[in-house]
């Protein structure tokens, strides 16, 4: 069984910072790309950032320059450092990882962590 668990969400004032973590556990052979998505009430889930196994990153325009994605391969963990948070950043944040469990690479999702931004 493979599980992704997010942590680090919470309440923060606009302009503040949070760091999200997502740790993968279970019978993992390897992990390729990892990323973050978010979904606000009444809206579709949107891609935020991703990072491949070599460390190359991509960001949505809305978070570029404010958020930083990173990973620790030894810990099977991906992070999202969120700075200069805005009201529109409030959402449930989900991590995703493309994981090989011995047969093929499959996408796995975490259960989400709530980020609330207040004025």
C-alpha positions as CSV (number, residue, x, y, z in Angstrom):
1,X,0.0,0.0,0.0
2,X,1.3,3.4,-1.0
3,X,0.1,6.5,0.9
4,X,0.8,10.2,0.6
5,X,0.2,12.3,3.6
6,X,0.2,16.1,3.5
7,X,0.9,18.4,6.5
8,X,1.6,22.0,7.2
9,X,-1.7,23.6,6.3
10,X,-3.5,26.0,8.5
11,X,-4.6,29.6,8.9
12,X,-2.4,32.5,7.9
13,X,-2.9,36.1,7.3
14,X,-2.4,37.6,3.8
15,X,1.2,38.2,3.2
16,X,2.3,35.4,5.5
17,X,4.0,32.1,4.7
18,X,3.4,28.4,5.1
19,X,5.3,25.3,4.2
20,X,3.5,22.2,3.1
21,X,5.0,18.8,3.2
22,X,3.9,15.5,1.6
23,X,5.5,12.3,2.5
24,X,5.1,9.1,0.5
25,X,5.3,5.8,2.3
26,X,4.7,2.1,1.5
27,X,6.2,-0.3,-0.9
28,X,7.9,2.2,-3.2
29,X,10.4,1.2,-5.8
30,X,10.9,4.7,-7.2
31,X,9.2,8.1,-7.6
32,X,9.4,10.2,-10.7
33,X,7.5,13.5,-10.8
34,X,5.9,15.0,-7.8
35,X,3.6,18.0,-7.7
36,X,1.0,20.1,-5.9
37,X,-2.5,20.9,-6.9
38,X,-5.2,23.0,-5.2
39,X,-9.0,23.2,-5.2
40,X,-11.1,26.0,-3.8
41,X,-14.8,25.6,-3.1
42,X,-16.9,25.7,-6.3
43,X,-13.8,25.6,-8.5
44,X,-11.9,22.9,-10.5
45,X,-8.7,21.5,-9.2
46,X,-5.8,23.4,-10.6
47,X,-2.1,22.5,-11.0
48,X,0.2,24.6,-8.9
49,X,3.8,23.3,-9.3
50,X,5.7,20.1,-10.1
51,X,9.2,18.8,-9.9
52,X,10.8,15.9,-11.7
53,X,13.3,13.4,-10.4
54,X,16.2,15.5,-11.6
55,X,15.0,18.6,-9.7
56,X,13.6,20.6,-12.6
57,X,10.6,22.6,-11.6
58,X,7.5,24.2,-13.2
59,X,5.0,26.7,-11.7
60,X,1.6,28.0,-12.5
61,X,1.8,31.7,-13.4
62,X,-0.4,32.6,-10.4
63,X,2.2,31.4,-7.9
64,X,5.5,32.0,-9.7
65,X,7.9,33.9,-7.7
66,X,6.0,33.3,-4.5
67,X,6.0,29.5,-4.1
68,X,8.9,27.1,-4.2
69,X,8.6,23.4,-4.7
70,X,11.4,21.1,-3.6
71,X,11.9,17.4,-2.7
72,X,14.0,15.2,-0.5
73,X,14.4,11.9,-2.3
74,X,15.9,10.2,0.7
75,X,12.7,10.9,2.6
76,X,10.3,10.5,-0.3
77,X,8.9,13.9,0.5
78,X,7.9,16.9,-1.6
79,X,7.6,20.4,-0.1
80,X,5.8,23.6,-1.1
81,X,7.1,26.8,0.5
82,X,4.4,29.4,0.1
83,X,5.3,33.0,0.7
84,X,3.4,36.3,0.2
85,X,0.1,34.4,0.5
86,X,-3.0,36.0,-1.0
87,X,-6.6,35.5,-0.3
88,X,-7.0,33.7,-3.6
89,X,-4.4,31.1,-2.5
90,X,-6.9,29.7,0.0
91,X,-7.8,26.1,-1.0
92,X,-7.3,22.5,-0.2
93,X,-3.9,21.6,-1.4
94,X,-3.2,18.1,-2.7
95,X,0.1,16.5,-3.5
96,X,0.6,14.0,-6.3
97,X,3.4,11.6,-7.0
98,X,4.1,9.3,-9.9
99,X,5.3,6.1,-8.2
100,X,6.6,2.8,-9.4
101,X,5.6,0.0,-6.9
102,X,7.3,-2.7,-9.0
103,X,4.9,-3.1,-11.9
104,X,4.5,0.3,-13.5
105,X,4.3,4.0,-12.6
106,X,1.0,5.2,-11.3
107,X,-0.3,8.5,-10.0
108,X,-1.0,8.7,-6.3
109,X,-2.8,11.5,-4.5
110,X,-2.8,12.7,-0.9
111,X,-6.0,13.5,0.9
112,X,-5.3,17.2,1.0
113,X,-4.5,19.9,3.6
114,X,-6.5,23.0,4.1
115,X,-4.9,26.4,3.6
116,X,-6.9,29.4,4.8
117,X,-5.8,32.9,4.2
118,X,-7.4,35.8,6.1
119,X,-7.3,39.5,5.5
